[in-house]
Amino acid sequence: MAQRAIWLVSHEPGTPQGGTVRFSRRFPTVEKRAKIFNGSSYVPLPEDDLFCKALLFELRLLDDDKDFVESRDSCSRISKASVYGLPIGGRELWPILALQKNGLIYVSVPLVEQTLSTHPPLISISGISQAFDLLLGLIEFLDSGPKTEADLSSKVSQLPDLLLHICPFGTLLDANFLLDNFSNLSINQAPKQPAWKTGTYKGKPQVAVSVTEKVKSMQYDKRDVADMWQIYGTITCKCDLEGVMPNVTVSLNLPTNGSPLQDILVHPCVTSLDSAVLTSSSADIKDDSAFSGPYKFPFTPPLESFHLCYYTSQVPVPPILGFYQLKEEDSQLKINIHLKLHESVKNCFEYCEAHIPFYNRGPITHLEYKVSFGQVEVLQEKSLIIWIIGQKFPKSLEINLSGTVNFNTTGHQKQPVDTICIGGTSYVKLYFRIPDYTLTGCYADQHSVQMFASGKPKITTSSPVLVSIFWWLTKPPTETEYVREKEP
């Protein structure tokens, strides 16, 4: 049982058109079903103006239409059920249910789940009875209260939201709701279990929210190639709350100098969102009008842990600047790496290490190096040098690694060949994790979490975390550059 479309037509005698369409609502998903069920007998819904003219003609409401029309006025076309067929483009759109009251015509086109080459009995069309319930409810809603034009216009403006609640996707849920204003719908009725939520939680209520940011950077140290870096954030939630549809609102805040969040993508369980949150895009030129929060996310949580939203952000500088040079001499390479931690970044790591891979050269046979800070490990078979920096940079915030690397070139062709790292092209890849810190300063504290659920839940907001993947491509040095140390 479903409706293809609903119209509200105002009969206006004495006007050139004879009437106007005050409201119309089509249901595309039902229309696709009608096209499948009706097959070759399918007649598409016309435009509002064409439909209005055909309807008024069929109901004999046009001022200049006084002549007898066989197809409309013969005894065989006497309607006892307010069900009509309208000629549209040489074909008949049927069935159409139309009810008149106080100068308004209430119209619905029910779905017929079979071919219409011959009209089936009305009793066999389940959508007819649903259409009667729907139109009678609309009549009761629009005909109640004052009969002024302003009152009617106000009620007509409420119809889109009304139908969204009581007739979603063209299927009537409860005709009794049509007797009251839609704002009072289901106010005293227990919420139904949604199809996407297979169960409910029983136990101690609690909510956990965590913020994680990952900074990705590609640095070239070349004047003609711009370095790139960007923040990718994730807000993760786990809500253990009793009830069928508990409501939770999480607010994200930024410090005064925090970088605005951009490209925000939310989980489908988020029920509403400020338009300013969605319009901020990293593709646009940044200006002073960028929305800087607070970012509020109301939602009905699923049972499992989920990612509430993703975002990006562009901070002024990357947290660590890097410089990497490589010079090849026969079967050995001379490397020079310089890293500098920005003074604004928290100097406290869970781990920090740089991976220096060498592809297409064979296993490492010998390494001579000089390091100003940290430890160096060699994975010979993987042709990989790991520089373990540790949990802190020194007070100078700058560290260096230089040395020479020898390889066994015999049979190295049997190893996997990397098509990028050929010749003097190579890179350093840096991994680190900083607890209780983010570059944007984004945070969600306990006071920013609001809930409308039974019981008093325990709220936990985990400390933010910053993780990274940094790449430094090699800069082929000149002879003079290689012998001197790079200026900080």
C-alpha positions as CSV (number, residue, x, y, z in Angstrom):
1,M,0.0,0.0,0.0
2,A,1.5,3.3,-1.1
3,Q,0.7,6.6,-2.8
4,R,2.4,7.8,-6.0
5,A,1.5,11.5,-5.4
6,I,-0.7,13.9,-3.4
7,W,-2.2,17.2,-4.7
8,L,-4.1,20.0,-3.1
9,V,-5.9,22.0,-5.7
10,S,-7.8,25.2,-5.1
11,H,-10.9,25.7,-7.2
12,E,-11.1,29.4,-8.2
13,P,-14.1,30.1,-10.4
14,G,-13.9,33.2,-12.6
15,T,-10.1,32.9,-13.1
16,P,-8.6,32.0,-16.5
17,Q,-7.2,28.6,-15.3
18,G,-10.2,27.8,-13.0
19,G,-7.9,26.8,-10.2
20,T,-4.3,26.4,-9.0
21,V,-2.2,23.8,-7.3
22,R,-1.7,24.8,-3.7
23,F,0.5,21.9,-2.8
24,S,1.9,18.7,-4.4
25,R,4.1,15.9,-3.2
26,R,5.5,13.1,-5.4
27,F,7.2,9.9,-4.1
28,P,9.9,8.9,-6.6
29,T,10.5,5.5,-5.0
30,V,6.8,4.6,-5.4
31,E,6.8,5.9,-8.9
32,K,9.6,3.5,-9.8
33,R,7.6,0.6,-8.3
34,A,4.5,1.7,-10.4
35,K,6.6,1.6,-13.6
36,I,7.7,-2.0,-12.8
37,F,4.2,-3.2,-11.7
38,N,2.2,-1.5,-14.5
39,G,4.5,-2.5,-17.3
40,S,3.4,-1.3,-20.8
41,S,0.2,0.2,-19.2
42,Y,2.3,2.6,-17.0
43,V,1.3,6.3,-17.4
44,P,3.8,8.8,-15.8
45,L,2.6,11.5,-13.5
46,P,2.1,14.8,-15.4
47,E,3.3,18.3,-14.4
48,D,1.2,20.2,-11.9
49,D,-0.4,22.6,-14.4
50,L,-1.4,19.9,-16.8
51,F,-2.7,17.8,-14.0
52,C,-4.7,20.7,-12.6
53,K,-6.3,21.4,-16.0
54,A,-7.2,17.7,-16.6
55,L,-8.6,17.3,-13.1
56,L,-10.9,20.4,-13.3
57,F,-12.1,19.3,-16.7
58,E,-12.9,15.8,-15.4
59,L,-14.8,17.3,-12.4
60,R,-16.7,19.8,-14.7
61,L,-15.3,22.8,-12.7
62,L,-14.1,24.8,-15.7
63,D,-16.2,27.9,-16.4
64,D,-16.2,27.5,-20.2
65,D,-16.9,23.8,-20.1
66,K,-20.6,23.4,-20.4
67,D,-20.8,21.0,-23.4
68,F,-21.7,17.3,-23.1
69,V,-18.5,15.1,-23.5
70,E,-19.3,11.4,-24.1
71,S,-16.1,10.1,-22.5
72,R,-16.8,12.1,-19.3
73,D,-20.6,12.7,-19.0
74,S,-22.2,9.4,-20.3
75,C,-24.1,7.3,-17.9
76,S,-21.4,4.6,-18.0
77,R,-19.0,7.1,-16.3
78,I,-21.1,7.8,-13.2
79,S,-18.7,7.8,-10.3
80,K,-19.9,6.4,-6.9
81,A,-16.5,6.1,-5.3
82,S,-14.8,9.5,-6.1
83,V,-12.3,7.6,-8.2
84,Y,-11.5,9.0,-11.6
85,G,-9.4,8.5,-14.7
86,L,-7.7,11.5,-16.3
87,P,-6.7,11.7,-20.0
88,I,-3.0,12.5,-20.1
89,G,-1.2,12.7,-23.4
90,G,-3.7,10.4,-25.2
91,R,-3.6,7.8,-22.3
92,E,-5.6,7.5,-19.1
93,L,-4.0,8.0,-15.6
94,W,-6.0,5.8,-13.3
95,P,-7.0,5.5,-10.5
96,I,-7.2,9.0,-9.0
97,L,-9.1,9.6,-5.8
98,A,-10.4,13.2,-5.5
99,L,-12.5,14.6,-2.6
100,Q,-13.9,18.2,-2.6
101,K,-14.6,20.4,0.4
102,N,-14.8,24.2,0.9
103,G,-13.3,25.1,-2.5
104,L,-10.4,22.7,-2.1
105,I,-9.8,19.4,-4.0
106,Y,-7.8,16.7,-2.2
107,V,-6.2,14.3,-4.6
108,S,-4.2,11.1,-4.3
109,V,-2.9,8.6,-6.8
110,P,-2.6,5.2,-5.2
111,L,-0.1,2.6,-6.4
112,V,-1.6,-0.4,-8.3
113,E,0.6,-3.4,-8.0
114,Q,-0.5,-5.0,-11.3
115,T,-1.0,-4.2,-14.9
116,L,-3.6,-1.6,-15.9
117,S,-4.5,-2.9,-19.3
118,T,-7.9,-3.6,-17.8
119,H,-9.1,-1.9,-14.7
120,P,-9.0,-4.3,-11.7
121,P,-11.8,-4.1,-9.1
122,L,-11.3,-1.2,-6.7
123,I,-11.7,-3.6,-3.8
124,S,-8.5,-5.4,-4.9
125,I,-6.4,-2.2,-4.8
126,S,-5.2,-1.8,-1.2
127,G,-3.9,1.7,-1.9
128,I,-7.4,3.0,-2.4
129,S,-8.4,2.6,1.2
130,Q,-5.1,4.0,2.4
131,A,-5.7,7.0,0.1
132,F,-9.2,7.6,1.7
133,D,-7.6,7.6,5.2
134,L,-4.9,10.0,4.1
135,L,-7.2,12.5,2.3
136,L,-9.8,12.4,5.1
137,G,-7.1,13.1,7.6
138,L,-5.8,16.0,5.5
139,I,-9.3,17.4,5.2
140,E,-9.7,17.3,9.0
141,F,-6.4,19.0,9.5
142,L,-6.9,21.8,7.0
143,D,-10.6,22.3,7.7
144,S,-10.2,22.8,11.5
145,G,-9.8,26.2,13.1
146,P,-10.3,29.6,11.5
147,K,-11.1,29.6,7.8
148,T,-9.0,32.6,6.9
149,E,-6.5,32.6,4.0
150,A,-3.6,33.2,6.3
151,D,-4.6,30.2,8.5
152,L,-4.9,28.0,5.4
153,S,-1.5,29.2,4.0
154,S,0.1,28.5,7.4
155,K,-1.3,24.9,7.5
156,V,-0.3,24.3,3.9
157,S,3.3,25.3,4.7
158,Q,3.3,22.6,7.3
159,L,2.3,19.8,5.0
160,P,5.9,18.9,3.8
161,D,7.0,18.2,7.4
162,L,3.6,16.6,8.3
163,L,3.9,14.1,5.4
164,L,7.5,13.4,6.2
165,H,6.4,12.1,9.6
166,I,3.1,10.3,8.8
167,C,3.6,9.2,5.2
168,P,7.3,8.6,4.6
169,F,8.1,7.2,1.1
170,G,4.4,7.4,0.3
171,T,3.3,4.8,2.9
172,L,0.8,5.9,5.5
173,L,1.8,5.0,9.1
174,D,-1.2,6.1,11.1
175,A,-4.1,8.1,9.9
176,N,-5.0,9.2,13.4
177,F,-1.9,11.4,13.4
178,L,-3.5,13.6,10.8
179,L,-6.1,14.9,13.3
180,D,-3.5,16.9,15.2
181,N,-0.7,19.2,14.3
182,F,2.4,17.2,13.3
183,S,4.4,18.8,16.2
184,N,2.4,16.6,18.6
185,L,2.8,13.4,16.7
186,S,3.7,10.3,18.8
187,I,4.5,12.5,21.8
188,N,2.9,9.9,24.2
189,Q,3.8,6.8,22.1
190,A,6.7,4.6,22.9
191,P,9.4,4.8,20.1
192,K,9.6,1.8,17.8
193,Q,12.7,-0.3,17.4
194,P,14.5,0.9,14.2
195,A,15.4,-1.8,11.7
196,W,19.1,-0.9,11.8
197,K,19.3,-1.4,15.6
198,T,19.0,-5.1,16.2
199,G,19.0,-5.0,20.0
200,T,19.1,-2.8,23.1
201,Y,21.7,-2.3,25.8
202,K,21.1,-3.5,29.4
203,G,23.6,-2.5,32.0
204,K,25.4,0.5,33.5
205,P,25.1,3.5,31.2
206,Q,28.3,5.1,29.9
207,V,29.6,7.2,27.0
208,A,33.2,7.3,25.8
209,V,34.5,9.9,23.3
210,S,38.0,10.0,21.8
211,V,39.8,12.4,19.4
212,T,42.6,11.1,17.2
213,E,44.4,13.2,14.6
214,K,46.9,12.0,12.0
215,V,49.2,14.4,10.2
216,K,50.4,13.4,6.8
217,S,53.2,15.4,5.2
218,M,55.4,15.3,2.1
219,Q,58.5,17.5,2.2
220,Y,60.8,18.1,-0.7
221,D,63.1,20.9,0.5
222,K,63.0,22.4,-3.0
223,R,62.2,26.0,-3.9
224,D,60.3,25.0,-7.0
225,V,58.2,22.2,-5.3
226,A,55.9,23.1,-2.4
227,D,55.8,21.0,0.7
228,M,52.4,19.5,1.6
229,W,50.9,18.6,5.0
230,Q,47.4,18.2,6.3
231,I,45.6,17.0,9.4
232,Y,43.1,14.1,9.3
233,G,40.9,13.8,12.4
234,T,38.6,11.1,13.7
235,I,36.1,11.3,16.5
236,T,35.3,7.8,17.9
237,C,32.3,7.1,20.2
238,K,31.0,4.2,22.2
239,C,27.6,4.7,23.9
240,D,26.2,2.1,26.2
241,L,22.8,3.5,27.0
242,E,19.5,1.9,27.8
243,G,16.4,2.6,25.7
244,V,15.3,2.1,22.1
245,M,16.3,5.5,20.8
246,P,18.5,7.5,23.3
247,N,19.6,10.9,22.1
248,V,23.2,12.1,22.6
249,T,24.9,15.4,21.6
250,V,28.7,15.7,21.4
251,S,30.3,19.1,21.0
252,L,33.8,19.6,19.7
253,N,35.6,22.8,20.7
254,L,38.7,24.6,19.5
255,P,41.1,26.9,21.4
256,T,41.3,30.5,20.4
257,N,44.1,29.9,17.9
258,G,43.0,26.5,16.8
259,S,42.8,25.7,13.1
260,P,39.1,25.4,11.8
261,L,37.8,21.9,10.9
262,Q,37.1,21.3,7.3
263,D,35.7,18.6,5.0
264,I,33.5,17.2,7.8
265,L,31.9,13.8,7.1
266,V,29.5,12.5,9.7
267,H,28.1,9.0,10.6
268,P,24.5,8.3,9.3
269,C,23.2,8.2,12.9
270,V,23.7,12.0,13.1
271,T,20.2,13.5,13.1
272,S,20.9,17.1,12.2
273,L,23.8,19.4,11.5
274,D,24.4,23.1,11.2
275,S,24.9,24.1,7.6
276,A,28.1,26.1,8.6
277,V,29.7,22.8,9.6
278,L,29.3,21.3,6.2
279,T,30.2,24.3,4.0
280,S,33.8,24.6,5.2
281,S,36.0,22.9,2.6
282,S,39.8,22.6,2.2
283,A,39.3,23.2,-1.5
284,D,38.2,26.8,-0.8
285,I,40.6,29.7,-0.1
286,K,40.8,30.2,3.6
287,D,39.4,33.4,5.0
288,D,38.5,35.0,8.3
289,S,34.9,33.8,8.0
290,A,35.8,30.1,8.4
291,F,33.6,28.4,11.0
292,S,35.6,27.7,14.2
293,G,32.9,25.9,16.3
294,P,31.6,24.7,18.5
295,Y,30.7,21.8,16.3
296,K,27.6,20.1,17.7
297,F,26.6,16.5,16.6
298,P,23.2,15.2,17.8
299,F,22.8,11.5,17.1
300,T,21.1,8.3,18.2
301,P,24.0,5.9,18.7
302,P,24.3,2.3,17.5
303,L,25.3,-0.4,19.9
304,E,28.9,-0.8,18.7
305,S,31.8,1.6,18.7
306,F,31.6,3.9,15.7
307,H,33.3,6.9,14.1
308,L,31.1,9.9,14.8
309,C,32.8,12.1,12.2
310,Y,35.9,12.7,10.1
311,Y,37.5,16.0,9.4
312,T,40.6,17.7,7.9
313,S,42.4,20.8,8.9
314,Q,45.3,22.9,7.6
315,V,47.8,24.0,10.3
316,P,50.3,26.8,9.5
317,V,53.4,24.6,9.8
318,P,54.1,20.9,10.0
319,P,55.2,19.7,13.5
320,I,58.6,18.4,12.3
321,L,60.7,19.7,9.4
322,G,63.0,17.4,7.6
323,F,66.0,17.4,5.2
324,Y,67.3,14.4,3.4
325,Q,70.3,14.1,1.0
326,L,71.7,11.1,-0.7
327,K,74.8,10.8,-2.8
328,E,75.8,7.6,-4.7
329,E,79.4,6.4,-5.1
330,D,79.8,3.0,-6.7
331,S,78.1,0.4,-4.4
332,Q,77.9,2.7,-1.4
333,L,75.6,5.6,-0.5
334,K,76.3,8.7,1.6
335,I,73.3,9.9,3.5
336,N,72.6,13.0,5.5
337,I,69.3,13.5,7.5
338,H,68.4,16.5,9.6
339,L,65.2,16.7,11.6
340,K,63.8,19.7,13.6
341,L,60.8,19.7,16.0
342,H,58.7,22.9,15.8
343,E,58.9,24.7,19.1
344,S,55.1,24.8,19.4
345,V,54.7,21.1,19.4
346,K,54.6,19.0,22.6
347,N,58.0,17.3,23.1
348,C,56.7,14.1,24.5
349,F,56.3,11.0,22.4
350,E,55.1,7.4,23.0
351,Y,57.4,6.5,20.2
352,C,59.3,8.3,17.4
353,E,61.3,6.5,14.7
354,A,62.4,7.1,11.2
355,H,62.5,4.4,8.5
356,I,65.1,4.7,5.7
357,P,64.5,2.1,3.1
358,F,66.7,1.4,0.1
359,Y,65.1,-0.4,-2.8
360,N,66.7,-2.1,-5.9
361,R,70.2,-2.2,-4.3
362,G,70.4,-5.6,-2.6
363,P,70.9,-6.3,1.1
364,I,72.9,-3.9,3.4
365,T,76.4,-5.3,4.1
366,H,78.0,-2.4,6.1
367,L,76.9,0.9,7.7
368,E,79.1,3.6,9.2
369,Y,77.1,6.4,10.8
370,K,77.3,9.3,13.1
371,V,74.1,10.2,15.0
372,S,73.6,13.2,17.3
373,F,70.6,11.6,19.1
374,G,68.9,8.2,19.4
375,Q,69.9,4.8,18.2
376,V,70.2,3.1,14.8
377,E,69.3,-0.4,13.8
378,V,69.8,-2.2,10.5
379,L,67.6,-4.8,8.9
380,Q,70.1,-6.1,6.4
381,E,67.8,-8.5,4.4
382,K,65.1,-5.8,4.1
383,S,67.6,-3.1,3.2
384,L,66.1,-0.9,5.9
385,I,67.7,1.5,8.4
386,I,65.6,2.3,11.5
387,W,66.5,5.5,13.4
388,I,64.9,5.1,16.9
389,I,64.6,8.7,18.2
390,G,62.8,7.7,21.3
391,Q,60.3,9.7,23.5
392,K,61.9,13.2,23.3
393,F,63.9,15.5,21.1
394,P,66.9,17.1,22.8
395,K,66.7,20.7,24.1
396,S,67.9,22.1,20.8
397,L,65.0,20.3,19.1
398,E,67.3,19.3,16.2
399,I,68.9,16.0,15.4
400,N,71.2,14.7,12.7
401,L,72.1,11.3,11.1
402,S,74.9,10.9,8.5
403,G,76.8,8.0,7.3
404,T,77.7,5.6,4.4
405,V,75.8,2.5,3.4
406,N,77.3,-0.5,1.5
407,F,75.2,-3.1,-0.4
408,N,75.7,-6.5,-1.8
409,T,74.7,-6.0,-5.4
410,T,75.1,-9.7,-6.4
411,G,71.7,-11.1,-7.3
412,H,69.8,-8.1,-6.0
413,Q,67.6,-8.3,-9.2
414,K,65.8,-11.2,-7.6
415,Q,64.3,-8.9,-4.9
416,P,61.1,-7.0,-5.6
417,V,61.8,-4.0,-7.8
418,D,60.3,-0.6,-6.8
419,T,59.6,1.5,-9.9
420,I,59.9,4.8,-8.0
421,C,63.0,4.5,-5.9
422,I,65.5,4.3,-8.8
423,G,68.9,5.9,-8.9
424,G,69.1,8.8,-6.4
425,T,65.4,8.8,-5.6
426,S,64.7,7.7,-2.0
427,Y,62.8,8.8,1.0
428,V,62.7,8.8,4.8
429,K,59.4,7.8,6.5
430,L,58.8,9.1,10.0
431,Y,56.3,7.6,12.5
432,F,55.4,9.1,15.8
433,R,52.6,9.2,18.4
434,I,52.0,12.1,20.9
435,P,49.5,11.5,23.6
436,D,47.2,14.2,25.1
437,Y,47.9,16.5,22.1
438,T,46.5,17.5,18.8
439,L,47.7,20.1,16.3
440,T,44.2,21.7,15.9
441,G,43.6,21.7,19.6
442,C,40.2,20.0,19.0
443,Y,38.8,18.4,22.2
444,A,35.5,17.1,23.7
445,D,35.3,17.4,27.5
446,Q,32.7,15.8,29.7
447,H,30.6,19.0,30.0
448,S,30.2,19.1,26.2
449,V,28.4,15.7,26.1
450,Q,24.6,16.0,26.5
451,M,22.2,13.0,26.8
452,F,18.5,12.3,26.9
453,A,18.4,8.8,28.2
454,S,17.3,6.9,31.3
455,G,19.8,6.9,34.2
456,K,22.9,9.0,34.8
457,P,25.6,7.7,32.5
458,K,29.4,7.8,33.2
459,I,31.1,10.1,30.6
460,T,34.6,9.4,29.5
461,T,36.5,11.7,27.1
462,S,39.9,10.2,26.2
463,S,42.9,12.3,25.9
464,P,43.5,13.4,22.3
465,V,46.3,11.7,20.3
466,L,48.4,12.9,17.4
467,V,49.9,10.3,15.1
468,S,51.8,10.8,11.8
469,I,53.2,9.5,8.6
470,F,55.9,11.8,7.2
471,W,57.8,11.5,4.0
472,W,61.0,13.3,3.1
473,L,62.1,12.8,-0.5
474,T,65.8,13.0,-1.3
475,K,67.3,16.2,-2.5
476,P,70.2,15.5,-4.8
477,P,73.0,17.6,-3.4
478,T,75.7,19.5,-5.2
479,E,79.4,18.8,-4.3
480,T,79.6,21.9,-2.1
481,E,76.3,21.2,-0.4
482,Y,77.3,17.7,0.7
483,V,80.5,18.6,2.4
484,R,79.0,21.3,4.6
485,E,76.2,20.8,7.2
486,K,72.9,22.2,6.3
487,E,72.1,25.5,8.1
488,P,69.1,25.0,10.6
